[in-house]
Amino acid sequence: MKGRLCLIFMVFYFALILIVTVFLRGTNDRMFYRVCVIKAEQGRLKQELWHRQLELENLMNPAAVLESLGE
């Protein structure tokens, strides 16, 4: 009787471990996806900032200032 209860306990214990493992793996996959999305968005924003900085530098260029004064 004692051996049977021990076996049942072990089966439930291993089943619980497997369920927790599957849950943690799913959570890990979701977090990895969110990190990838955030990094992609961050890269896009950096690229847009770089583009706007180039536009600003072009407007501050002395030749562009003289050209706009000439018009």
mmCIF file of the N, C-alpha and C atoms, coordinates in Angstrom:
data_MODEL
# 
_entry.id   MODEL 
# 
loop_
_atom_site.group_PDB 
_atom_site.id 
_atom_site.type_symbol 
_atom_site.label_atom_id 
_atom_site.label_alt_id 
_atom_site.label_comp_id 
_atom_site.label_asym_id 
_atom_site.label_entity_id 
_atom_site.label_seq_id 
_atom_site.pdbx_PDB_ins_code 
_atom_site.Cartn_x 
_atom_site.Cartn_y 
_atom_site.Cartn_z 
_atom_site.occupancy 
_atom_site.B_iso_or_equiv 
_atom_site.pdbx_formal_charge 
_atom_site.auth_seq_id 
_atom_site.auth_comp_id 
_atom_site.auth_asym_id 
_atom_site.auth_atom_id 
_atom_site.pdbx_PDB_model_num 
ATOM 1   N N  . MET A 1 1  ? 0.813  -1.189 0.000   1.00 0.00 ? 1  MET A N  1 
ATOM 2   C CA . MET A 1 1  ? 0.000  0.000  0.000   1.00 0.00 ? 1  MET A CA 1 
ATOM 3   C C  . MET A 1 1  ? 0.861  1.260  0.000   1.00 0.00 ? 1  MET A C  1 
ATOM 4   N N  . LYS A 1 2  ? 1.907  1.244  0.829   1.00 0.00 ? 2  LYS A N  1 
ATOM 5   C CA . LYS A 1 2  ? 2.788  2.394  0.914   1.00 0.00 ? 2  LYS A CA 1 
ATOM 6   C C  . LYS A 1 2  ? 3.539  2.603  -0.408  1.00 0.00 ? 2  LYS A C  1 
ATOM 7   N N  . GLY A 1 3  ? 3.932  1.511  -1.043  1.00 0.00 ? 3  GLY A N  1 
ATOM 8   C CA . GLY A 1 3  ? 4.621  1.593  -2.327  1.00 0.00 ? 3  GLY A CA 1 
ATOM 9   C C  . GLY A 1 3  ? 3.726  2.140  -3.418  1.00 0.00 ? 3  GLY A C  1 
ATOM 10  N N  . ARG A 1 4  ? 2.443  1.790  -3.359  1.00 0.00 ? 4  ARG A N  1 
ATOM 11  C CA . ARG A 1 4  ? 1.500  2.266  -4.360  1.00 0.00 ? 4  ARG A CA 1 
ATOM 12  C C  . ARG A 1 4  ? 1.285  3.780  -4.218  1.00 0.00 ? 4  ARG A C  1 
ATOM 13  N N  . LEU A 1 5  ? 1.168  4.287  -2.989  1.00 0.00 ? 5  LEU A N  1 
ATOM 14  C CA . LEU A 1 5  ? 1.013  5.716  -2.758  1.00 0.00 ? 5  LEU A CA 1 
ATOM 15  C C  . LEU A 1 5  ? 2.258  6.479  -3.208  1.00 0.00 ? 5  LEU A C  1 
ATOM 16  N N  . CYS A 1 6  ? 3.413  5.901  -2.979  1.00 0.00 ? 6  CYS A N  1 
ATOM 17  C CA . CYS A 1 6  ? 4.666  6.522  -3.416  1.00 0.00 ? 6  CYS A CA 1 
ATOM 18  C C  . CYS A 1 6  ? 4.709  6.619  -4.940  1.00 0.00 ? 6  CYS A C  1 
ATOM 19  N N  . LEU A 1 7  ? 4.272  5.563  -5.618  1.00 0.00 ? 7  LEU A N  1 
ATOM 20  C CA . LEU A 1 7  ? 4.249  5.557  -7.087  1.00 0.00 ? 7  LEU A CA 1 
ATOM 21  C C  . LEU A 1 7  ? 3.276  6.612  -7.617  1.00 0.00 ? 7  LEU A C  1 
ATOM 22  N N  . ILE A 1 8  ? 2.089  6.696  -7.019  1.00 0.00 ? 8  ILE A N  1 
ATOM 23  C CA . ILE A 1 8  ? 1.097  7.691  -7.444  1.00 0.00 ? 8  ILE A CA 1 
ATOM 24  C C  . ILE A 1 8  ? 1.645  9.106  -7.219  1.00 0.00 ? 8  ILE A C  1 
ATOM 25  N N  . PHE A 1 9  ? 2.278  9.325  -6.081  1.00 0.00 ? 9  PHE A N  1 
ATOM 26  C CA . PHE A 1 9  ? 2.873  10.621 -5.801  1.00 0.00 ? 9  PHE A CA 1 
ATOM 27  C C  . PHE A 1 9  ? 3.942  10.977 -6.824  1.00 0.00 ? 9  PHE A C  1 
ATOM 28  N N  . MET A 1 10 ? 4.774  10.016 -7.183  1.00 0.00 ? 10 MET A N  1 
ATOM 29  C CA . MET A 1 10 ? 5.826  10.264 -8.173  1.00 0.00 ? 10 MET A CA 1 
ATOM 30  C C  . MET A 1 10 ? 5.238  10.596 -9.538  1.00 0.00 ? 10 MET A C  1 
ATOM 31  N N  . VAL A 1 11 ? 4.169  9.904  -9.934  1.00 0.00 ? 11 VAL A N  1 
ATOM 32  C CA . VAL A 1 11 ? 3.535  10.174 -11.224 1.00 0.00 ? 11 VAL A CA 1 
ATOM 33  C C  . VAL A 1 11 ? 2.967  11.593 -11.244 1.00 0.00 ? 11 VAL A C  1 
ATOM 34  N N  . PHE A 1 12 ? 2.261  11.978 -10.183 1.00 0.00 ? 12 PHE A N  1 
ATOM 35  C CA . PHE A 1 12 ? 1.727  13.331 -10.109 1.00 0.00 ? 12 PHE A CA 1 
ATOM 36  C C  . PHE A 1 12 ? 2.844  14.374 -10.068 1.00 0.00 ? 12 PHE A C  1 
ATOM 37  N N  . TYR A 1 13 ? 3.914  14.086 -9.370  1.00 0.00 ? 13 TYR A N  1 
ATOM 38  C CA . TYR A 1 13 ? 5.044  14.995 -9.267  1.00 0.00 ? 13 TYR A CA 1 
ATOM 39  C C  . TYR A 1 13 ? 5.677  15.234 -10.637 1.00 0.00 ? 13 TYR A C  1 
ATOM 40  N N  . PHE A 1 14 ? 5.923  14.162 -11.388 1.00 0.00 ? 14 PHE A N  1 
ATOM 41  C CA . PHE A 1 14 ? 6.523  14.306 -12.718 1.00 0.00 ? 14 PHE A CA 1 
ATOM 42  C C  . PHE A 1 14 ? 5.559  14.972 -13.692 1.00 0.00 ? 14 PHE A C  1 
ATOM 43  N N  . ALA A 1 15 ? 4.261  14.695 -13.562 1.00 0.00 ? 15 ALA A N  1 
ATOM 44  C CA . ALA A 1 15 ? 3.282  15.363 -14.417 1.00 0.00 ? 15 ALA A CA 1 
ATOM 45  C C  . ALA A 1 15 ? 3.272  16.861 -14.129 1.00 0.00 ? 15 ALA A C  1 
ATOM 46  N N  . LEU A 1 16 ? 3.341  17.229 -12.861 1.00 0.00 ? 16 LEU A N  1 
ATOM 47  C CA . LEU A 1 16 ? 3.383  18.637 -12.490 1.00 0.00 ? 16 LEU A CA 1 
ATOM 48  C C  . LEU A 1 16 ? 4.643  19.314 -13.028 1.00 0.00 ? 16 LEU A C  1 
ATOM 49  N N  . ILE A 1 17 ? 5.768  18.628 -12.941 1.00 0.00 ? 17 ILE A N  1 
ATOM 50  C CA . ILE A 1 17 ? 7.017  19.178 -13.478 1.00 0.00 ? 17 ILE A CA 1 
ATOM 51  C C  . ILE A 1 17 ? 6.902  19.406 -14.984 1.00 0.00 ? 17 ILE A C  1 
ATOM 52  N N  . LEU A 1 18 ? 6.306  18.471 -15.699 1.00 0.00 ? 18 LEU A N  1 
ATOM 53  C CA . LEU A 1 18 ? 6.148  18.626 -17.151 1.00 0.00 ? 18 LEU A CA 1 
ATOM 54  C C  . LEU A 1 18 ? 5.218  19.796 -17.486 1.00 0.00 ? 18 LEU A C  1 
ATOM 55  N N  . ILE A 1 19 ? 4.143  19.935 -16.739 1.00 0.00 ? 19 ILE A N  1 
ATOM 56  C CA . ILE A 1 19 ? 3.207  21.043 -16.994 1.00 0.00 ? 19 ILE A CA 1 
ATOM 57  C C  . ILE A 1 19 ? 3.884  22.383 -16.743 1.00 0.00 ? 19 ILE A C  1 
ATOM 58  N N  . VAL A 1 20 ? 4.615  22.491 -15.653 1.00 0.00 ? 20 VAL A N  1 
ATOM 59  C CA . VAL A 1 20 ? 5.327  23.745 -15.344 1.00 0.00 ? 20 VAL A CA 1 
ATOM 60  C C  . VAL A 1 20 ? 6.375  24.029 -16.409 1.00 0.00 ? 20 VAL A C  1 
ATOM 61  N N  . THR A 1 21 ? 7.064  23.001 -16.884 1.00 0.00 ? 21 THR A N  1 
ATOM 62  C CA . THR A 1 21 ? 8.075  23.181 -17.928 1.00 0.00 ? 21 THR A CA 1 
ATOM 63  C C  . THR A 1 21 ? 7.454  23.722 -19.210 1.00 0.00 ? 21 THR A C  1 
ATOM 64  N N  . VAL A 1 22 ? 6.317  23.175 -19.606 1.00 0.00 ? 22 VAL A N  1 
ATOM 65  C CA . VAL A 1 22 ? 5.635  23.643 -20.820 1.00 0.00 ? 22 VAL A CA 1 
ATOM 66  C C  . VAL A 1 22 ? 5.181  25.095 -20.637 1.00 0.00 ? 22 VAL A C  1 
ATOM 67  N N  . PHE A 1 23 ? 4.657  25.428 -19.456 1.00 0.00 ? 23 PHE A N  1 
ATOM 68  C CA . PHE A 1 23 ? 4.227  26.797 -19.183 1.00 0.00 ? 23 PHE A CA 1 
ATOM 69  C C  . PHE A 1 23 ? 5.402  27.771 -19.263 1.00 0.00 ? 23 PHE A C  1 
ATOM 70  N N  . LEU A 1 24 ? 6.526  27.405 -18.650 1.00 0.00 ? 24 LEU A N  1 
ATOM 71  C CA . LEU A 1 24 ? 7.694  28.283 -18.667 1.00 0.00 ? 24 LEU A CA 1 
ATOM 72  C C  . LEU A 1 24 ? 8.256  28.447 -20.070 1.00 0.00 ? 24 LEU A C  1 
ATOM 73  N N  . ARG A 1 25 ? 8.216  27.378 -20.854 1.00 0.00 ? 25 ARG A N  1 
ATOM 74  C CA . ARG A 1 25 ? 8.720  27.481 -22.226 1.00 0.00 ? 25 ARG A CA 1 
ATOM 75  C C  . ARG A 1 25 ? 7.844  28.417 -23.055 1.00 0.00 ? 25 ARG A C  1 
ATOM 76  N N  . GLY A 1 26 ? 6.535  28.316 -22.884 1.00 0.00 ? 26 GLY A N  1 
ATOM 77  C CA . GLY A 1 26 ? 5.625  29.218 -23.598 1.00 0.00 ? 26 GLY A CA 1 
ATOM 78  C C  . GLY A 1 26 ? 5.848  30.662 -23.189 1.00 0.00 ? 26 GLY A C  1 
ATOM 79  N N  . THR A 1 27 ? 6.032  30.888 -21.901 1.00 0.00 ? 27 THR A N  1 
ATOM 80  C CA . THR A 1 27 ? 6.301  32.237 -21.410 1.00 0.00 ? 27 THR A CA 1 
ATOM 81  C C  . THR A 1 27 ? 7.617  32.756 -21.982 1.00 0.00 ? 27 THR A C  1 
ATOM 82  N N  . ASN A 1 28 ? 8.626  31.893 -22.034 1.00 0.00 ? 28 ASN A N  1 
ATOM 83  C CA . ASN A 1 28 ? 9.918  32.275 -22.586 1.00 0.00 ? 28 ASN A CA 1 
ATOM 84  C C  . ASN A 1 28 ? 9.788  32.659 -24.058 1.00 0.00 ? 28 ASN A C  1 
ATOM 85  N N  . ASP A 1 29 ? 9.014  31.893 -24.821 1.00 0.00 ? 29 ASP A N  1 
ATOM 86  C CA . ASP A 1 29 ? 8.821  32.211 -26.233 1.00 0.00 ? 29 ASP A CA 1 
ATOM 87  C C  . ASP A 1 29 ? 8.119  33.554 -26.413 1.00 0.00 ? 29 ASP A C  1 
ATOM 88  N N  . ARG A 1 30 ? 7.111  33.813 -25.591 1.00 0.00 ? 30 ARG A N  1 
ATOM 89  C CA . ARG A 1 30 ? 6.401  35.101 -25.691 1.00 0.00 ? 30 ARG A CA 1 
ATOM 90  C C  . ARG A 1 30 ? 7.318  36.266 -25.347 1.00 0.00 ? 30 ARG A C  1 
ATOM 91  N N  . MET A 1 31 ? 8.113  36.112 -24.308 1.00 0.00 ? 31 MET A N  1 
ATOM 92  C CA . MET A 1 31 ? 9.029  37.190 -23.921 1.00 0.00 ? 31 MET A CA 1 
ATOM 93  C C  . MET A 1 31 ? 10.089 37.414 -25.005 1.00 0.00 ? 31 MET A C  1 
ATOM 94  N N  . PHE A 1 32 ? 10.604 36.336 -25.601 1.00 0.00 ? 32 PHE A N  1 
ATOM 95  C CA . PHE A 1 32 ? 11.590 36.474 -26.677 1.00 0.00 ? 32 PHE A CA 1 
ATOM 96  C C  . PHE A 1 32 ? 10.985 37.225 -27.857 1.00 0.00 ? 32 PHE A C  1 
ATOM 97  N N  . TYR A 1 33 ? 9.735  36.914 -28.208 1.00 0.00 ? 33 TYR A N  1 
ATOM 98  C CA . TYR A 1 33 ? 9.067  37.592 -29.310 1.00 0.00 ? 33 TYR A CA 1 
ATOM 99  C C  . TYR A 1 33 ? 8.908  39.084 -28.999 1.00 0.00 ? 33 TYR A C  1 
ATOM 100 N N  . ARG A 1 34 ? 8.495  39.403 -27.770 1.00 0.00 ? 34 ARG A N  1 
ATOM 101 C CA . ARG A 1 34 ? 8.327  40.810 -27.401 1.00 0.00 ? 34 ARG A CA 1 
ATOM 102 C C  . ARG A 1 34 ? 9.649  41.561 -27.449 1.00 0.00 ? 34 ARG A C  1 
ATOM 103 N N  . VAL A 1 35 ? 10.729 40.933 -27.008 1.00 0.00 ? 35 VAL A N  1 
ATOM 104 C CA . VAL A 1 35 ? 12.044 41.578 -27.060 1.00 0.00 ? 35 VAL A CA 1 
ATOM 105 C C  . VAL A 1 35 ? 12.450 41.838 -28.510 1.00 0.00 ? 35 VAL A C  1 
ATOM 106 N N  . CYS A 1 36 ? 12.197 40.875 -29.389 1.00 0.00 ? 36 CYS A N  1 
ATOM 107 C CA . CYS A 1 36 ? 12.527 41.064 -30.806 1.00 0.00 ? 36 CYS A CA 1 
ATOM 108 C C  . CYS A 1 36 ? 11.719 42.200 -31.427 1.00 0.00 ? 36 CYS A C  1 
ATOM 109 N N  . VAL A 1 37 ? 10.436 42.281 -31.086 1.00 0.00 ? 37 VAL A N  1 
ATOM 110 C CA . VAL A 1 37 ? 9.591  43.359 -31.615 1.00 0.00 ? 37 VAL A CA 1 
ATOM 111 C C  . VAL A 1 37 ? 10.083 44.714 -31.111 1.00 0.00 ? 37 VAL A C  1 
ATOM 112 N N  . ILE A 1 38 ? 10.435 44.784 -29.836 1.00 0.00 ? 38 ILE A N  1 
ATOM 113 C CA . ILE A 1 38 ? 10.906 46.049 -29.261 1.00 0.00 ? 38 ILE A CA 1 
ATOM 114 C C  . ILE A 1 38 ? 12.239 46.453 -29.883 1.00 0.00 ? 38 ILE A C  1 
ATOM 115 N N  . LYS A 1 39 ? 13.142 45.495 -30.107 1.00 0.00 ? 39 LYS A N  1 
ATOM 116 C CA . LYS A 1 39 ? 14.424 45.821 -30.743 1.00 0.00 ? 39 LYS A CA 1 
ATOM 117 C C  . LYS A 1 39 ? 14.225 46.309 -32.174 1.00 0.00 ? 39 LYS A C  1 
ATOM 118 N N  . ALA A 1 40 ? 13.294 45.695 -32.900 1.00 0.00 ? 40 ALA A N  1 
ATOM 119 C CA . ALA A 1 40 ? 13.023 46.134 -34.273 1.00 0.00 ? 40 ALA A CA 1 
ATOM 120 C C  . ALA A 1 40 ? 12.464 47.558 -34.274 1.00 0.00 ? 40 ALA A C  1 
ATOM 121 N N  . GLU A 1 41 ? 11.557 47.842 -33.355 1.00 0.00 ? 41 GLU A N  1 
ATOM 122 C CA . GLU A 1 41 ? 10.993 49.191 -33.254 1.00 0.00 ? 41 GLU A CA 1 
ATOM 123 C C  . GLU A 1 41 ? 12.073 50.204 -32.867 1.00 0.00 ? 41 GLU A C  1 
ATOM 124 N N  . GLN A 1 42 ? 12.941 49.814 -31.969 1.00 0.00 ? 42 GLN A N  1 
ATOM 125 C CA . GLN A 1 42 ? 14.031 50.691 -31.551 1.00 0.00 ? 42 GLN A CA 1 
ATOM 126 C C  . GLN A 1 42 ? 14.965 50.977 -32.732 1.00 0.00 ? 42 GLN A C  1 
ATOM 127 N N  . GLY A 1 43 ? 15.268 49.972 -33.533 1.00 0.00 ? 43 GLY A N  1 
ATOM 128 C CA . GLY A 1 43 ? 16.110 50.175 -34.708 1.00 0.00 ? 43 GLY A CA 1 
ATOM 129 C C  . GLY A 1 43 ? 15.459 51.102 -35.715 1.00 0.00 ? 43 GLY A C  1 
ATOM 130 N N  . ARG A 1 44 ? 14.137 50.940 -35.892 1.00 0.00 ? 44 ARG A N  1 
ATOM 131 C CA . ARG A 1 44 ? 13.415 51.812 -36.821 1.00 0.00 ? 44 ARG A CA 1 
ATOM 132 C C  . ARG A 1 44 ? 13.446 53.261 -36.334 1.00 0.00 ? 44 ARG A C  1 
ATOM 133 N N  . LEU A 1 45 ? 13.247 53.454 -35.028 1.00 0.00 ? 45 LEU A N  1 
ATOM 134 C CA . LEU A 1 45 ? 13.267 54.807 -34.483 1.00 0.00 ? 45 LEU A CA 1 
ATOM 135 C C  . LEU A 1 45 ? 14.655 55.441 -34.578 1.00 0.00 ? 45 LEU A C  1 
ATOM 136 N N  . LYS A 1 46 ? 15.705 54.651 -34.367 1.00 0.00 ? 46 LYS A N  1 
ATOM 137 C CA . LYS A 1 46 ? 17.068 55.171 -34.518 1.00 0.00 ? 46 LYS A CA 1 
ATOM 138 C C  . LYS A 1 46 ? 17.323 55.603 -35.954 1.00 0.00 ? 46 LYS A C  1 
ATOM 139 N N  . GLN A 1 47 ? 16.848 54.797 -36.892 1.00 0.00 ? 47 GLN A N  1 
ATOM 140 C CA . GLN A 1 47 ? 17.036 55.125 -38.300 1.00 0.00 ? 47 GLN A CA 1 
ATOM 141 C C  . GLN A 1 47 ? 16.278 56.414 -38.658 1.00 0.00 ? 47 GLN A C  1 
ATOM 142 N N  . GLU A 1 48 ? 15.068 56.568 -38.140 1.00 0.00 ? 48 GLU A N  1 
ATOM 143 C CA . GLU A 1 48 ? 14.296 57.779 -38.404 1.00 0.00 ? 48 GLU A CA 1 
ATOM 144 C C  . GLU A 1 48 ? 14.975 59.003 -37.780 1.00 0.00 ? 48 GLU A C  1 
ATOM 145 N N  . LEU A 1 49 ? 15.498 58.843 -36.579 1.00 0.00 ? 49 LEU A N  1 
ATOM 146 C CA . LEU A 1 49 ? 16.216 59.939 -35.928 1.00 0.00 ? 49 LEU A CA 1 
ATOM 147 C C  . LEU A 1 49 ? 17.459 60.328 -36.720 1.00 0.00 ? 49 LEU A C  1 
ATOM 148 N N  . TRP A 1 50 ? 18.185 59.330 -37.213 1.00 0.00 ? 50 TRP A N  1 
ATOM 149 C CA . TRP A 1 50 ? 19.369 59.593 -38.023 1.00 0.00 ? 50 TRP A CA 1 
ATOM 150 C C  . TRP A 1 50 ? 18.994 60.353 -39.287 1.00 0.00 ? 50 TRP A C  1 
ATOM 151 N N  . HIS A 1 51 ? 17.890 59.960 -39.912 1.00 0.00 ? 51 HIS A N  1 
ATOM 152 C CA . HIS A 1 51 ? 17.438 60.629 -41.128 1.00 0.00 ? 51 HIS A CA 1 
ATOM 153 C C  . HIS A 1 51 ? 17.070 62.089 -40.842 1.00 0.00 ? 51 HIS A C  1 
ATOM 154 N N  . ARG A 1 52 ? 16.373 62.330 -39.743 1.00 0.00 ? 52 ARG A N  1 
ATOM 155 C CA . ARG A 1 52 ? 15.998 63.701 -39.400 1.00 0.00 ? 52 ARG A CA 1 
ATOM 156 C C  . ARG A 1 52 ? 17.217 64.543 -39.028 1.00 0.00 ? 52 ARG A C  1 
ATOM 157 N N  . GLN A 1 53 ? 18.204 63.909 -38.404 1.00 0.00 ? 53 GLN A N  1 
ATOM 158 C CA . GLN A 1 53 ? 19.431 64.633 -38.066 1.00 0.00 ? 53 GLN A CA 1 
ATOM 159 C C  . GLN A 1 53 ? 20.151 65.059 -39.345 1.00 0.00 ? 53 GLN A C  1 
ATOM 160 N N  . LEU A 1 54 ? 20.182 64.178 -40.348 1.00 0.00 ? 54 LEU A N  1 
ATOM 161 C CA . LEU A 1 54 ? 20.795 64.550 -41.631 1.00 0.00 ? 54 LEU A CA 1 
ATOM 162 C C  . LEU A 1 54 ? 20.038 65.692 -42.288 1.00 0.00 ? 54 LEU A C  1 
ATOM 163 N N  . GLU A 1 55 ? 18.706 65.672 -42.210 1.00 0.00 ? 55 GLU A N  1 
ATOM 164 C CA . GLU A 1 55 ? 17.924 66.769 -42.781 1.00 0.00 ? 55 GLU A CA 1 
ATOM 165 C C  . GLU A 1 55 ? 18.236 68.089 -42.070 1.00 0.00 ? 55 GLU A C  1 
ATOM 166 N N  . LEU A 1 56 ? 18.341 68.047 -40.744 1.00 0.00 ? 56 LEU A N  1 
ATOM 167 C CA . LEU A 1 56 ? 18.655 69.254 -39.985 1.00 0.00 ? 56 LEU A CA 1 
ATOM 168 C C  . LEU A 1 56 ? 20.044 69.772 -40.327 1.00 0.00 ? 56 LEU A C  1 
ATOM 169 N N  . GLU A 1 57 ? 21.014 68.877 -40.431 1.00 0.00 ? 57 GLU A N  1 
ATOM 170 C CA . GLU A 1 57 ? 22.371 69.301 -40.791 1.00 0.00 ? 57 GLU A CA 1 
ATOM 171 C C  . GLU A 1 57 ? 22.397 69.896 -42.189 1.00 0.00 ? 57 GLU A C  1 
ATOM 172 N N  . ASN A 1 58 ? 21.570 69.374 -43.081 1.00 0.00 ? 58 ASN A N  1 
ATOM 173 C CA . ASN A 1 58 ? 21.502 69.907 -44.434 1.00 0.00 ? 58 ASN A CA 1 
ATOM 174 C C  . ASN A 1 58 ? 20.904 71.315 -44.420 1.00 0.00 ? 58 ASN A C  1 
ATOM 175 N N  . LEU A 1 59 ? 19.927 71.558 -43.543 1.00 0.00 ? 59 LEU A N  1 
ATOM 176 C CA . LEU A 1 59 ? 19.339 72.892 -43.447 1.00 0.00 ? 59 LEU A CA 1 
ATOM 177 C C  . LEU A 1 59 ? 20.303 73.891 -42.819 1.00 0.00 ? 59 LEU A C  1 
ATOM 178 N N  . MET A 1 60 ? 21.184 73.406 -41.958 1.00 0.00 ? 60 MET A N  1 
ATOM 179 C CA . MET A 1 60 ? 22.138 74.289 -41.292 1.00 0.00 ? 60 MET A CA 1 
ATOM 180 C C  . MET A 1 60 ? 23.421 74.463 -42.093 1.00 0.00 ? 60 MET A C  1 
ATOM 181 N N  . ASN A 1 61 ? 23.541 73.786 -43.206 1.00 0.00 ? 61 ASN A N  1 
ATOM 182 C CA . ASN A 1 61 ? 24.712 73.866 -44.071 1.00 0.00 ? 61 ASN A CA 1 
ATOM 183 C C  . ASN A 1 61 ? 24.852 75.318 -44.577 1.00 0.00 ? 61 ASN A C  1 
ATOM 184 N N  . PRO A 1 62 ? 26.038 75.892 -44.501 1.00 0.00 ? 62 PRO A N  1 
ATOM 185 C CA . PRO A 1 62 ? 26.197 77.299 -44.958 1.00 0.00 ? 62 PRO A CA 1 
ATOM 186 C C  . PRO A 1 62 ? 25.768 77.508 -46.403 1.00 0.00 ? 62 PRO A C  1 
ATOM 187 N N  . ALA A 1 63 ? 26.023 76.547 -47.258 1.00 0.00 ? 63 ALA A N  1 
ATOM 188 C CA . ALA A 1 63 ? 25.618 76.720 -48.652 1.00 0.00 ? 63 ALA A CA 1 
ATOM 189 C C  . ALA A 1 63 ? 24.089 76.756 -48.764 1.00 0.00 ? 63 ALA A C  1 
ATOM 190 N N  . ALA A 1 64 ? 23.384 75.974 -47.971 1.00 0.00 ? 64 ALA A N  1 
ATOM 191 C CA . ALA A 1 64 ? 21.938 75.980 -48.013 1.00 0.00 ? 64 ALA A CA 1 
ATOM 192 C C  . ALA A 1 64 ? 21.379 77.283 -47.445 1.00 0.00 ? 64 ALA A C  1 
ATOM 193 N N  . VAL A 1 65 ? 22.054 77.830 -46.430 1.00 0.00 ? 65 VAL A N  1 
ATOM 194 C CA . VAL A 1 65 ? 21.614 79.099 -45.852 1.00 0.00 ? 65 VAL A CA 1 
ATOM 195 C C  . VAL A 1 65 ? 21.783 80.215 -46.881 1.00 0.00 ? 65 VAL A C  1 
ATOM 196 N N  . LEU A 1 66 ? 22.932 80.240 -47.571 1.00 0.00 ? 66 LEU A N  1 
ATOM 197 C CA . LEU A 1 66 ? 23.150 81.274 -48.591 1.00 0.00 ? 66 LEU A CA 1 
ATOM 198 C C  . LEU A 1 66 ? 22.164 81.129 -49.727 1.00 0.00 ? 66 LEU A C  1 
ATOM 199 N N  . GLU A 1 67 ? 21.857 79.893 -50.092 1.00 0.00 ? 67 GLU A N  1 
ATOM 200 C CA . GLU A 1 67 ? 20.908 79.652 -51.186 1.00 0.00 ? 67 GLU A CA 1 
ATOM 201 C C  . GLU A 1 67 ? 19.519 80.148 -50.804 1.00 0.00 ? 67 GLU A C  1 
ATOM 202 N N  . SER A 1 68 ? 19.103 79.897 -49.543 1.00 0.00 ? 68 SER A N  1 
ATOM 203 C CA . SER A 1 68 ? 17.772 80.347 -49.127 1.00 0.00 ? 68 SER A CA 1 
ATOM 204 C C  . SER A 1 68 ? 17.727 81.881 -48.984 1.00 0.00 ? 68 SER A C  1 
ATOM 205 N N  . LEU A 1 69 ? 18.843 82.487 -48.627 1.00 0.00 ? 69 LEU A N  1 
ATOM 206 C CA . LEU A 1 69 ? 18.893 83.960 -48.570 1.00 0.00 ? 69 LEU A CA 1 
ATOM 207 C C  . LEU A 1 69 ? 18.861 84.559 -49.954 1.00 0.00 ? 69 LEU A C  1 
ATOM 208 N N  . GLY A 1 70 ? 19.439 83.879 -50.921 1.00 0.00 ? 70 GLY A N  1 
ATOM 209 C CA . GLY A 1 70 ? 19.462 84.380 -52.295 1.00 0.00 ? 70 GLY A CA 1 
ATOM 210 C C  . GLY A 1 70 ? 18.104 84.354 -52.939 1.00 0.00 ? 70 GLY A C  1 
ATOM 211 N N  . GLU A 1 71 ? 17.229 83.474 -52.477 1.00 0.00 ? 71 GLU A N  1 
ATOM 212 C CA . GLU A 1 71 ? 15.880 83.376 -53.078 1.00 0.00 ? 71 GLU A CA 1 
ATOM 213 C C  . GLU A 1 71 ? 15.042 84.428 -52.563 1.00 0.00 ? 71 GLU A C  1 
# 
